[in-house]
Amino acid sequence: MNSMPHLPRETMTALRSKTLSFRAIPNKRQVLSAVSLAGLVGLPGCSAVTGNPVVSLIRIVDASSNSNGIDVYQGSGALAYNLGLGTITTYVPVTPGTYNINVDAAGGKTQLATVLGSFGPNAQYTVVVGDNSTVLGETVLKDQSVPAPSGQVALRFIHQSSAGGAVDIYLIPNGSTISQVKPILTGVTFGTNTGYLNEPAGTYTLAAVPTGTVPSATTATSYSGNAVVYGSGTAKTIVLINQPLLTTPGIQVVMADDFDPATATS
């Protein structure tokens, strides 16, 4: 089990990301974000970019169940240390430009993956570290930094559960059951990035079932979470990942805020 992520010397704080899990996991590690630079502490999605166009924001999602802890670097500069499965860091401000984002084994200099990304001014990005066959891979995604339409929420799903198979995804309103609603996405396979979908804001239970399943009251879901409020104008990224023990049935979900009108500043 990985220990809590260690911060680079230049970082000042850690924020807790939202983790949802279908089944109880023995000794489950609390998922903490790992980075926040001095002078820009606790950056909510978008708020640190607005009004300051000379920075880019980068956060890291560790979606790999094959690594035993990773350190992440922007070139030779550390972004985060000792991340484990399910960790989502807060946003780190960097000078806009083109960089190699390198992933090393935690505590050493054995490079496990690298990706070249272009990071523009006044923009925010997520770097997903995931499993690519038997090796690690990285994907750079640009995040939504503007509100969803009024009365709606923007949701982006990233399938990084290599053991989860193709799934259909449901948002179940309070008072309803999975058999009473239609999936918002079908046939979502490993490696898929759905892009942002606008859905009515509200309180929902997120669920996933193997693709093609016709849900009933007795359907065994791949994932079923707790009721969550999805506020008007918000944007979120939801990542499907493996359970820490691959012998444990089902998948996990981690969720990150990309934009929240309640915390955004101009």
C-alpha positions in Angstrom: 0.0 0.0 0.0 1.4 3.4 -0.9 2.0 6.0 1.7 0.5 9.5 1.5 2.0 11.4 -1.4 5.1 13.6 -0.5 5.2 17.2 -1.7 8.0 18.7 -3.6 9.8 21.3 -1.5 8.3 24.2 -3.4 4.7 23.0 -2.7 2.7 24.1 0.2 -0.5 22.2 0.7 -2.6 19.1 -0.2 -6.3 18.9 -1.0 -8.5 15.8 -0.9 -10.0 14.6 -4.1 -13.4 12.9 -4.3 -13.3 9.1 -4.4 -16.3 6.9 -4.9 -16.2 3.1 -4.6 -18.8 0.5 -5.0 -17.5 -2.1 -2.6 -15.6 -1.6 0.6 -11.8 -2.0 0.1 -9.7 -3.3 3.0 -7.1 -0.7 4.2 -8.3 1.7 1.5 -5.9 4.7 1.3 -7.4 8.1 1.6 -7.0 9.8 -1.7 -5.2 13.1 -1.4 -4.1 15.7 -3.9 -0.5 16.2 -3.9 0.5 19.7 -5.1 -0.2 23.4 -4.7 2.4 26.0 -5.2 3.2 28.9 -2.8 1.0 31.9 -3.5 -1.6 29.9 -5.3 -2.8 27.6 -2.5 -6.0 25.5 -3.0 -6.7 26.3 -6.6 -10.2 25.4 -7.6 -10.8 24.5 -11.2 -10.4 27.6 -13.4 -10.3 30.3 -10.7 -6.5 30.7 -10.7 -6.4 31.0 -14.5 -9.1 33.7 -14.9 -7.5 37.1 -14.7 -3.9 35.7 -14.9 -3.3 34.6 -18.5 0.5 34.0 -18.1 0.1 30.6 -16.5 -1.1 27.1 -17.5 -2.6 24.7 -14.9 -1.7 21.0 -14.9 -3.0 18.3 -12.6 -2.2 14.6 -12.6 -4.5 11.6 -12.3 -2.8 8.2 -11.4 -5.1 5.6 -12.9 -2.5 2.9 -13.1 -2.9 -0.3 -11.1 0.5 -1.6 -12.4 2.7 0.9 -10.7 3.8 0.9 -7.1 3.9 4.6 -6.7 5.0 7.2 -9.1 6.8 10.6 -9.2 5.9 13.1 -11.9 8.1 15.7 -13.4 7.7 18.6 -15.8 11.0 18.2 -17.6 13.4 18.0 -14.6 11.2 19.9 -12.2 9.0 17.9 -9.8 5.2 18.2 -10.0 4.3 15.5 -7.4 5.9 12.6 -5.5 4.7 9.2 -4.5 1.3 9.1 -6.2 -0.8 6.0 -6.0 -3.8 4.5 -7.8 -6.8 6.9 -7.6 -4.8 10.0 -6.7 -5.9 13.3 -8.4 -3.6 16.2 -7.7 -4.8 19.8 -7.5 -3.8 22.1 -10.3 -0.2 23.2 -10.5 0.6 26.6 -12.2 3.4 26.4 -14.8 4.7 28.8 -17.5 2.9 28.1 -20.8 4.9 26.1 -23.3 5.7 22.6 -24.6 7.1 20.2 -22.0 7.8 16.5 -21.5 5.8 15.2 -18.6 7.9 12.3 -17.2 6.7 9.6 -14.9 9.3 7.8 -12.7 9.1 5.0 -10.2 8.6 6.6 -6.8 11.8 7.4 -5.0 14.0 6.7 -8.0 14.9 7.8 -11.5 13.6 4.8 -13.4 11.5 6.4 -16.1 8.2 4.6 -16.7 6.5 6.9 -19.2 6.8 10.2 -20.9 4.6 12.4 -23.0 5.2 15.7 -24.8 2.4 18.2 -24.2 1.7 21.7 -25.2 0.2 23.8 -22.4 -1.4 27.1 -23.5 -1.9 30.3 -21.4 -5.2 30.7 -19.5 -6.0 27.0 -19.8 -6.0 23.9 -17.6 -5.0 20.4 -18.3 -5.2 16.9 -16.9 -2.4 14.4 -17.5 -3.8 10.8 -17.0 -1.2 8.2 -16.1 -2.8 4.8 -17.0 -2.1 1.2 -18.0 -1.3 0.6 -21.6 -1.0 -3.2 -22.0 1.8 -4.1 -19.6 3.4 -0.6 -19.6 2.4 2.8 -18.4 1.1 5.4 -20.8 0.2 9.1 -20.5 -2.6 11.2 -22.1 -2.8 15.0 -21.9 -6.4 16.4 -21.9 -7.5 20.0 -22.0 -10.1 20.6 -19.2 -13.3 22.7 -19.4 -12.7 26.0 -17.6 -16.0 27.7 -18.4 -19.4 27.0 -16.9 -21.8 24.4 -18.3 -25.1 25.9 -19.6 -27.5 27.2 -17.0 -29.3 24.3 -15.3 -26.8 21.7 -16.6 -23.6 20.0 -15.6 -20.8 19.0 -17.9 -19.5 15.5 -17.3 -16.5 13.9 -18.9 -15.8 10.2 -18.5 -12.4 8.6 -18.9 -12.3 4.7 -18.8 -9.1 3.6 -17.3 -10.2 0.3 -15.8 -8.3 -2.4 -17.8 -10.2 -5.1 -15.8 -13.6 -3.4 -16.1 -14.5 -4.2 -19.7 -17.0 -2.2 -21.8 -19.7 -0.6 -19.7 -22.9 1.4 -20.1 -23.1 4.4 -17.7 -26.3 5.6 -15.9 -27.2 8.7 -13.9 -30.1 7.6 -11.7 -32.1 10.5 -10.2 -33.2 10.4 -6.6 -36.4 8.3 -6.3 -35.7 6.3 -9.4 -34.0 2.9 -10.0 -31.6 1.9 -12.7 -34.4 -0.1 -14.5 -36.4 3.1 -14.9 -33.8 5.2 -16.7 -31.8 5.0 -19.9 -28.0 5.1 -20.0 -26.3 8.4 -20.8 -23.5 6.4 -22.5 -23.3 2.9 -24.0 -20.3 0.8 -25.0 -17.7 2.8 -23.2 -14.5 0.8 -23.6 -11.1 0.9 -21.9 -9.1 3.9 -23.0 -12.2 6.0 -24.0 -12.3 9.7 -23.3 -16.0 10.7 -23.9 -15.4 14.4 -23.9 -17.9 16.6 -22.1 -21.6 15.8 -22.0 -24.2 18.3 -20.8 -26.8 16.7 -18.5 -29.5 18.3 -16.4 -28.1 19.4 -13.0 -29.5 17.5 -10.0 -28.8 14.8 -7.5 -27.9 11.4 -9.0 -26.4 8.0 -8.3 -23.8 7.0 -10.8 -23.9 3.4 -11.9 -22.1 1.3 -14.6 -23.1 -2.2 -15.9 -21.5 -4.4 -18.5 -22.4 -3.2 -22.0 -25.7 -4.7 -23.2 -27.0 -5.5 -19.8 -30.8 -4.9 -19.4 -31.0 -3.7 -15.8 -33.4 -5.0 -13.3 -33.9 -4.8 -9.6 -31.4 -7.7 -9.2 -28.8 -6.6 -11.7 -25.2 -6.8 -10.4 -23.5 -3.5 -11.3 -19.9 -3.0 -12.1 -20.2 0.2 -10.1 -22.9 1.9 -8.0 -22.1 5.0 -6.0 -23.8 7.2 -3.5 -26.1 10.1 -4.3 -24.1 13.1 -5.4 -25.3 16.7 -6.1 -24.2 17.8 -9.6 -24.7 21.6 -9.4 -25.8 23.9 -12.2 -22.9 25.2 -14.3 -20.3 22.8 -12.9 -17.9 20.7 -15.0 -16.4 17.4 -13.7 -14.1 14.7 -14.9 -15.0 11.1 -13.8 -12.3 8.4 -14.2 -13.1 4.7 -14.1 -10.2 2.7 -12.6 -9.4 -0.8 -11.3 -9.9 -1.9 -7.8 -6.6 -1.9 -5.8 -6.9 -5.7 -5.8 -7.7 -7.0 -9.2 -9.4 -10.0 -7.7 -12.0 -7.7 -6.2 -15.1 -7.5 -8.4 -16.2 -4.2 -9.9 -14.5 -0.9 -10.6 -13.8 2.3 -8.7 -14.5 5.8 -9.7 -12.6 9.0 -8.9 -14.1 12.4 -9.6 -12.5 15.8 -10.0 -13.9 19.3 -10.3 -12.9 21.1 -13.5 -15.1 24.2 -13.0 -17.3 25.3 -10.1 -19.1 28.6 -10.3 -19.2 28.8 -6.5 -15.4 29.0 -6.3 -14.5 30.7 -9.6 -13.2 34.2 -9.5 -12.8 36.8 -12.3 
